[in-house]
Amino acid sequence: MATPLMPHATAAWLVDNTALGFAQIAEFCGIHILEVQAMADDMTGSKYTGRDPVHAGELSMEEIEKGQADEDYVLKMSVGPDQVRRTKGPRYTPVSKRQDKPDGIAWLIRNHPEISDGAICKLIGTTRNTIAAIRERSHWNIAEIQPKDPVTLGLCSQRELDAIVTRIAKKAGIDNTAADDARLGTDREALIEELRAERTEAARKAEAALNGEEEEEGAKPELTADTLFKKSGE
Protein backbone atom coordinates (compact mmCIF):
# COMPACT_ATOMS: atom_id res chain seq x y z
CA MET A 1 0.00 0.00 0.00
CA ALA A 2 1.29 3.44 -0.95
CA THR A 3 2.07 5.89 1.84
CA PRO A 4 2.16 9.70 1.86
CA LEU A 5 5.28 11.47 0.71
CA MET A 6 5.92 12.82 4.23
CA PRO A 7 4.29 10.24 6.54
CA HIS A 8 5.15 11.80 9.91
CA ALA A 9 4.18 15.32 8.85
CA THR A 10 0.92 13.96 7.39
CA ALA A 11 0.19 12.03 10.58
CA ALA A 12 0.77 15.18 12.63
CA TRP A 13 -1.74 17.07 10.49
CA LEU A 14 -4.34 14.30 10.74
CA VAL A 15 -3.94 14.18 14.53
CA ASP A 16 -4.44 17.93 14.84
CA ASN A 17 -7.22 18.41 12.26
CA THR A 18 -9.35 15.24 12.23
CA ALA A 19 -11.06 12.85 14.61
CA LEU A 20 -9.56 9.77 12.98
CA GLY A 21 -8.37 6.97 15.23
CA PHE A 22 -4.70 6.48 15.91
CA ALA A 23 -4.77 3.08 14.24
CA GLN A 24 -6.33 4.56 11.08
CA ILE A 25 -3.71 7.31 10.90
CA ALA A 26 -0.88 4.88 11.57
CA GLU A 27 -2.02 2.50 8.83
CA PHE A 28 -2.58 5.26 6.29
CA CYS A 29 0.83 6.85 6.96
CA GLY A 30 2.70 3.58 7.30
CA ILE A 31 4.09 4.32 10.77
CA HIS A 32 3.67 2.69 14.18
CA ILE A 33 0.61 3.51 16.24
CA LEU A 34 2.83 4.45 19.20
CA GLU A 35 4.38 7.18 17.08
CA VAL A 36 0.92 8.59 16.42
CA GLN A 37 0.12 8.36 20.12
CA ALA A 38 3.31 10.25 20.95
CA MET A 39 2.39 12.99 18.48
CA ALA A 40 -1.05 13.33 20.07
CA ASP A 41 0.51 13.53 23.54
CA ASP A 42 3.20 15.94 22.32
CA MET A 43 5.90 13.54 23.49
CA THR A 44 7.88 13.19 20.28
CA GLY A 45 11.55 14.07 20.25
CA SER A 46 11.03 16.53 17.40
CA LYS A 47 8.04 18.66 16.48
CA TYR A 48 6.65 17.88 13.04
CA THR A 49 5.12 20.59 10.89
CA GLY A 50 1.81 19.23 9.68
CA ARG A 51 1.35 18.51 5.98
CA ASP A 52 -2.16 18.64 4.59
CA PRO A 53 -2.75 15.44 2.56
CA VAL A 54 -6.00 16.88 1.16
CA HIS A 55 -4.20 19.87 -0.32
CA ALA A 56 -1.48 17.53 -1.60
CA GLY A 57 -4.11 15.42 -3.36
CA GLU A 58 -3.25 12.27 -1.41
CA LEU A 59 -6.47 12.05 0.60
CA SER A 60 -10.01 13.35 0.02
CA MET A 61 -12.34 14.85 2.60
CA GLU A 62 -14.84 12.13 1.76
CA GLU A 63 -12.33 9.50 2.87
CA ILE A 64 -11.67 11.41 6.10
CA GLU A 65 -15.40 11.63 6.82
CA LYS A 66 -15.83 7.91 6.20
CA GLY A 67 -12.96 7.19 8.57
CA GLN A 68 -14.37 9.48 11.26
CA ALA A 69 -17.76 7.77 10.99
CA ASP A 70 -16.31 4.24 11.20
CA GLU A 71 -13.16 3.63 13.24
CA ASP A 72 -12.58 0.33 11.42
CA TYR A 73 -12.59 2.00 8.01
CA VAL A 74 -9.28 1.84 6.15
CA LEU A 75 -8.39 5.12 4.46
CA LYS A 76 -7.61 4.93 0.76
CA MET A 77 -5.02 7.19 -0.81
CA SER A 78 -6.27 9.22 -3.76
CA VAL A 79 -2.97 9.23 -5.61
CA GLY A 80 0.49 8.13 -4.60
CA PRO A 81 3.41 10.55 -4.47
CA ASP A 82 5.32 11.03 -7.69
CA GLN A 83 8.35 8.80 -7.85
CA VAL A 84 11.59 10.65 -8.41
CA ARG A 85 13.21 9.41 -11.61
CA ARG A 86 16.55 10.34 -13.00
CA THR A 87 16.57 11.93 -16.41
CA LYS A 88 18.98 10.78 -19.07
CA GLY A 89 22.42 12.28 -18.78
CA PRO A 90 25.94 11.61 -17.49
CA ARG A 91 26.32 9.01 -14.76
CA TYR A 92 25.84 10.29 -11.23
CA THR A 93 28.99 10.95 -9.20
CA PRO A 94 28.89 11.63 -5.44
CA VAL A 95 29.63 15.23 -4.51
CA SER A 96 32.71 14.17 -2.52
CA LYS A 97 34.33 12.74 -5.67
CA ARG A 98 33.37 15.34 -8.25
CA GLN A 99 36.56 17.35 -7.75
CA ASP A 100 38.52 14.24 -8.80
CA LYS A 101 36.93 14.03 -12.25
CA PRO A 102 39.47 16.26 -14.04
CA ASP A 103 42.32 14.10 -12.71
CA GLY A 104 40.60 10.95 -13.99
CA ILE A 105 39.89 12.54 -17.38
CA ALA A 106 43.52 13.64 -17.74
CA TRP A 107 44.67 10.08 -16.95
CA LEU A 108 42.39 8.58 -19.60
CA ILE A 109 43.48 11.12 -22.22
CA ARG A 110 47.14 10.35 -21.51
CA ASN A 111 46.95 6.55 -21.11
CA HIS A 112 44.03 5.66 -23.38
CA PRO A 113 43.91 8.20 -26.22
CA GLU A 114 41.88 5.68 -28.24
CA ILE A 115 38.85 6.17 -25.96
CA SER A 116 36.39 8.63 -27.47
CA ASP A 117 35.03 11.65 -25.63
CA GLY A 118 31.58 10.07 -25.60
CA ALA A 119 32.92 6.94 -23.91
CA ILE A 120 34.74 9.05 -21.31
CA CYS A 121 31.51 10.94 -20.64
CA LYS A 122 29.67 7.70 -19.91
CA LEU A 123 32.54 6.18 -17.92
CA ILE A 124 33.18 9.11 -15.57
CA GLY A 125 29.99 11.15 -15.87
CA THR A 126 31.31 14.36 -17.35
CA THR A 127 30.71 16.60 -20.36
CA ARG A 128 32.43 16.95 -23.71
CA ASN A 129 33.26 20.59 -22.95
CA THR A 130 35.19 19.58 -19.82
CA ILE A 131 37.09 16.89 -21.73
CA ALA A 132 37.93 19.33 -24.53
CA ALA A 133 39.15 21.94 -22.03
CA ILE A 134 41.47 19.42 -20.36
CA ARG A 135 42.66 18.06 -23.70
CA GLU A 136 43.43 21.59 -24.96
CA ARG A 137 44.81 22.63 -21.54
CA SER A 138 42.35 25.52 -21.32
CA HIS A 139 40.61 24.23 -18.20
CA TRP A 140 40.31 26.89 -15.48
CA ASN A 141 42.16 24.66 -13.01
CA ILE A 142 44.62 23.04 -15.41
CA ALA A 143 47.62 23.90 -13.22
CA GLU A 144 46.26 21.74 -10.38
CA ILE A 145 45.13 18.77 -12.46
CA GLN A 146 47.22 15.64 -11.86
CA PRO A 147 46.46 12.56 -14.01
CA LYS A 148 45.21 9.80 -11.71
CA ASP A 149 43.68 6.40 -12.39
CA PRO A 150 39.86 6.86 -12.30
CA VAL A 151 39.53 3.36 -10.83
CA THR A 152 41.72 4.34 -7.89
CA LEU A 153 39.73 7.55 -7.49
CA GLY A 154 36.49 5.55 -7.36
CA LEU A 155 35.01 7.20 -10.46
CA CYS A 156 34.52 3.87 -12.24
CA SER A 157 35.30 0.19 -11.80
CA GLN A 158 38.19 -1.71 -13.34
CA ARG A 159 35.68 -3.93 -15.12
CA GLU A 160 34.00 -0.93 -16.77
CA LEU A 161 37.32 0.50 -17.91
CA ASP A 162 38.56 -2.84 -19.24
CA ALA A 163 35.27 -3.38 -21.08
CA ILE A 164 35.56 -0.05 -22.91
CA VAL A 165 39.23 -0.61 -23.81
CA THR A 166 38.46 -4.13 -25.07
CA ARG A 167 35.46 -2.96 -27.11
CA ILE A 168 37.44 -0.17 -28.76
CA ALA A 169 40.33 -2.56 -29.46
CA LYS A 170 37.96 -5.00 -31.17
CA LYS A 171 36.53 -2.24 -33.35
CA ALA A 172 40.05 -1.26 -34.36
CA GLY A 173 40.98 -4.90 -35.02
CA ILE A 174 43.61 -4.91 -32.26
CA ASP A 175 44.12 -8.03 -30.15
CA ASN A 176 44.80 -7.03 -26.54
CA THR A 177 45.06 -10.59 -25.26
CA ALA A 178 48.85 -10.53 -25.26
CA ALA A 179 48.91 -7.20 -23.43
CA ASP A 180 46.47 -8.49 -20.82
CA ASP A 181 48.53 -11.64 -20.34
CA ALA A 182 51.68 -9.56 -20.01
CA ARG A 183 50.02 -7.33 -17.42
CA LEU A 184 48.79 -10.32 -15.45
CA GLY A 185 52.21 -11.93 -15.74
CA THR A 186 53.89 -8.79 -14.41
CA ASP A 187 51.52 -8.69 -11.48
CA ARG A 188 52.16 -12.36 -10.76
CA GLU A 189 55.93 -11.88 -10.89
CA ALA A 190 55.71 -8.88 -8.58
CA LEU A 191 53.71 -10.94 -6.10
CA ILE A 192 56.22 -13.80 -6.26
CA GLU A 193 59.10 -11.38 -5.68
CA GLU A 194 57.29 -9.85 -2.73
CA LEU A 195 56.72 -13.29 -1.18
CA ARG A 196 60.35 -14.21 -1.75
CA ALA A 197 61.50 -11.01 -0.07
CA GLU A 198 59.25 -11.67 2.93
CA ARG A 199 60.55 -15.23 3.22
CA THR A 200 64.18 -14.06 2.98
CA GLU A 201 63.59 -11.40 5.63
CA ALA A 202 61.96 -13.92 7.96
CA ALA A 203 64.90 -16.33 7.53
CA ARG A 204 67.37 -13.50 8.19
CA LYS A 205 65.59 -12.51 11.41
CA ALA A 206 65.48 -16.12 12.58
CA GLU A 207 69.21 -16.55 11.90
CA ALA A 208 70.00 -13.27 13.69
CA ALA A 209 68.00 -14.36 16.70
CA LEU A 210 69.78 -17.71 16.75
CA ASN A 211 73.20 -16.07 16.51
CA GLY A 212 72.27 -13.72 19.33
CA GLU A 213 71.42 -16.62 21.59
CA GLU A 214 74.75 -18.32 20.75
CA GLU A 215 76.65 -15.10 21.49
CA GLU A 216 74.93 -14.82 24.87
CA GLU A 217 75.83 -18.40 25.68
CA GLY A 218 79.42 -17.85 24.50
CA ALA A 219 79.74 -14.74 26.69
CA LYS A 220 79.42 -16.83 29.85
CA PRO A 221 82.87 -17.90 31.26
CA GLU A 222 83.59 -21.58 31.04
CA LEU A 223 83.76 -23.28 34.46
CA THR A 224 87.10 -25.03 34.89
CA ALA A 225 89.19 -26.05 37.90
CA ASP A 226 91.31 -22.88 37.62
CA THR A 227 88.34 -20.54 37.44
CA LEU A 228 86.60 -22.37 40.26
CA PHE A 229 89.67 -22.18 42.61
CA LYS A 230 90.14 -18.55 41.58
CA LYS A 231 86.56 -17.74 42.63
CA SER A 232 87.09 -19.63 45.91
CA GLY A 233 90.27 -17.65 46.60
CA GLU A 234 88.42 -14.40 45.98
KEKEMAR-978704 format. One line per 8 residues: number of its first residue (from 1); their letters; for each residue x, y, z of C-alpha. Coordinates in steps of 0.1 Angstrom, whole numbers, plus 5000, padded with zeros to 4 digits. Layout:
<nodes>
NUM> a> X:Y:Z  ...;
</nodes>
This chain:
<nodes>
1> matplmph> 5000:5000:5000  5013:5034:4991  5021:5059:5018  5022:5097:5019  5053:5115:5007  5059:5128:5042  5043:5102:5065  5052:5118:5099;
9> ataawlvd> 5042:5153:5089  5009:5140:5074  5002:5120:5106  5008:5152:5126  4983:5171:5105  4957:5143:5107  4961:5142:5145  4956:5179:5148;
17> ntalgfaq> 4928:5184:5123  4907:5152:5122  4889:5128:5146  4904:5098:5130  4916:5070:5152  4953:5065:5159  4952:5031:5142  4937:5046:5111;
25> iaefcgih> 4963:5073:5109  4991:5049:5116  4980:5025:5088  4974:5053:5063  5008:5068:5070  5027:5036:5073  5041:5043:5108  5037:5027:5142;
33> ilevqama> 5006:5035:5162  5028:5044:5192  5044:5072:5171  5009:5086:5164  5001:5084:5201  5033:5103:5210  5024:5130:5185  4990:5133:5201;
41> ddmtgsky> 5005:5135:5235  5032:5159:5223  5059:5135:5235  5079:5132:5203  5115:5141:5203  5110:5165:5174  5080:5187:5165  5067:5179:5130;
49> tgrdpvha> 5051:5206:5109  5018:5192:5097  5014:5185:5060  4978:5186:5046  4972:5154:5026  4940:5169:5012  4958:5199:4997  4985:5175:4984;
57> gelsmeei> 4959:5154:4966  4967:5123:4986  4935:5120:5006  4900:5134:5000  4877:5149:5026  4852:5121:5018  4877:5095:5029  4883:5114:5061;
65> ekgqaded> 4846:5116:5068  4842:5079:5062  4870:5072:5086  4856:5095:5113  4822:5078:5110  4837:5042:5112  4868:5036:5132  4874:5003:5114;
73> yvlkmsvg> 4874:5020:5080  4907:5018:5062  4916:5051:5045  4924:5049:5008  4950:5072:4992  4937:5092:4962  4970:5092:4944  5005:5081:4954;
81> pdqvrrtk> 5034:5106:4955  5053:5110:4923  5084:5088:4922  5116:5107:4916  5132:5094:4884  5166:5103:4870  5166:5119:4836  5190:5108:4809;
89> gprytpvs> 5224:5123:4812  5259:5116:4825  5263:5090:4852  5258:5103:4888  5290:5109:4908  5289:5116:4946  5296:5152:4955  5327:5142:4975;
97> krqdkpdg> 5343:5127:4943  5334:5153:4917  5366:5174:4923  5385:5142:4912  5369:5140:4878  5395:5163:4860  5423:5141:4873  5406:5110:4860;
105> iawlirnh> 5399:5125:4826  5435:5136:4823  5447:5101:4830  5424:5086:4804  5435:5111:4778  5471:5103:4785  5470:5065:4789  5440:5057:4766;
113> peisdgai> 5439:5082:4738  5419:5057:4718  5388:5062:4740  5364:5086:4725  5350:5117:4744  5316:5101:4744  5329:5069:4761  5347:5090:4787;
121> ckligttr> 5315:5109:4794  5297:5077:4801  5325:5062:4821  5332:5091:4844  5300:5112:4841  5313:5144:4827  5307:5166:4796  5324:5169:4763;
129> ntiaaire> 5333:5206:4770  5352:5196:4802  5371:5169:4783  5379:5193:4755  5391:5219:4780  5415:5194:4796  5427:5181:4763  5434:5216:4750;
137> rshwniae> 5448:5226:4785  5423:5255:4787  5406:5242:4818  5403:5269:4845  5422:5247:4870  5446:5230:4846  5476:5239:4868  5463:5217:4896;
145> iqpkdpvt> 5451:5188:4875  5472:5156:4881  5465:5126:4860  5452:5098:4883  5437:5064:4876  5399:5069:4877  5395:5034:4892  5417:5043:4921;
153> lglcsqre> 5397:5075:4925  5365:5055:4926  5350:5072:4895  5345:5039:4878  5353:5002:4882  5382:4983:4867  5357:4961:4849  5340:4991:4832;
161> ldaivtri> 5373:5005:4821  5386:4972:4808  5353:4966:4789  5356:5000:4771  5392:4994:4762  5385:4959:4749  5355:4970:4729  5374:4998:4712;
169> akkagidn> 5403:4974:4705  5380:4950:4688  5365:4978:4666  5400:4987:4656  5410:4951:4650  5436:4951:4677  5441:4920:4699  5448:4930:4735;
177> taaddarl> 5451:4894:4747  5489:4895:4747  5489:4928:4766  5465:4915:4792  5485:4884:4797  5517:4904:4800  5500:4927:4826  5488:4897:4846;
185> gtdreali> 5522:4881:4843  5539:4912:4856  5515:4913:4885  5522:4876:4892  5559:4881:4891  5557:4911:4914  5537:4891:4939  5562:4862:4937;
193> eelraert> 5591:4886:4943  5573:4901:4973  5567:4867:4988  5604:4858:4982  5615:4890:4999  5592:4883:5029  5605:4848:5032  5642:4859:5030;
201> eaarkaea> 5636:4886:5056  5620:4861:5080  5649:4837:5075  5674:4865:5082  5656:4875:5114  5655:4839:5126  5692:4835:5119  5700:4867:5137;
209> alngeeee> 5680:4856:5167  5698:4823:5168  5732:4839:5165  5723:4863:5193  5714:4834:5216  5747:4817:5208  5766:4849:5215  5749:4852:5249;
217> egakpelt> 5758:4816:5257  5794:4822:5245  5797:4853:5267  5794:4832:5298  5829:4821:5313  5836:4784:5310  5838:4767:5345  5871:4750:5349;
225> adtlfkks> 5892:4740:5379  5913:4771:5376  5883:4795:5374  5866:4776:5403  5897:4778:5426  5901:4815:5416  5866:4823:5426  5871:4804:5459;
233> ge> 5903:4824:5466  5884:4856:5460;
</nodes>
